[in-house]
Amino acid sequence: MELKTIQAVYYSATGVTDRVVRTLAETLAQELGLSLTYHGFTKPAERAEAPSFEPEDLVVIGSPTYAGKLPNKLLPDFQRLRGGGALAVPVVTFGNRAYDNSLAELCAVLEAGGFHTVAAGAFAGRHAFTDQLGEGRPDFDDRRKLELFTRDIAAKVRGLTEIPPAVRVPGDANAPYYVPKGINGEPVQFLKAKPQTDLSKCCNCGACARLCPMGAIRLENVAETPGTCIKCQRCVRKCTHHAKYFDDEAFLSHVAMLEANFQERKENEVFF
């Protein structure tokens, strides 16, 4: 098989998946001596027209794990990707709890969309909800493992003479979403939670509205969130004035539960 380009597609609200996918894609391009093209998939305008690929492409496709699966509101966008016979490396990130069924779901979506998965990985990173879980990750050790993973991928695709069987990963693509729990261990619901705005800090620059993956924040008045919020924390993480925050009691109870129970460092997992 003759490959001509490395392509990278990723949704990354807070930057963790961006760093993982870029490390993989850049190292693959260097190892194989191929050109590299990025396709952002985070902003609504970036997802308006899903890219399509060809058999000569090797595509790294990344997403964070939301409630143990792919972000449900973005699933239709991932399903619109068209592989055209391209090789693919599906990658998910997770906030030091678990990736559950997200990698299995991403693999299934890509195979159904005409991709041929040749390797896959799940990588721990800083949790979107709190700095107390996975802070600083991917760190030096993670990046080293990413580079080793990439070299193994390069070695595999160099030796391919025909399309390999789809990579097998743990999990169930059709499993339900993880049910979040509060600090008391009971299930909590915070689907309607939306970011609040500290007006004493907000300069109404509109950055949060322009960066929101769902276009949920009103540009004319960023204190209003009339659209669907997926709790990705992009507005909180990207606000340079620290004016955005969540105060929903159920959401905060879930964050407290995560901080109390998932401090132990989780390891990355790769599959061929």
Salt bridges, closest charged atoms under 4 A:
ASP18 OD1 - ARG22 NE 2.82
GLU31 OE2 - ARG151 NE 3.33
GLU31 OE1 - ARG158 NH2 3.65
ASP77 OD2 - ARG47 NE 2.90
ASP77 OD1 - ARG80 NH2 2.99
ASP100 OD2 - ARG97 NH2 2.50
GLU105 OE2 - LYS69 NZ 3.67
ASP131 OD1 - ARG237 NH1 2.59
ASP139 OD2 - ARG265 NH1 2.92
ASP142 OD1 - ARG137 NH2 2.84
ASP142 OD1 - ARG265 NH2 3.38
GLU147 OE1 - ARG144 NH1 3.99
GLU220 OE1 - ARG218 NE 3.67
GLU224 OE1 - ARG218 NH1 2.87
GLU267 OE1 - LYS145 NZ 2.79
GLU267 OE2 - ARG265 NE 3.87
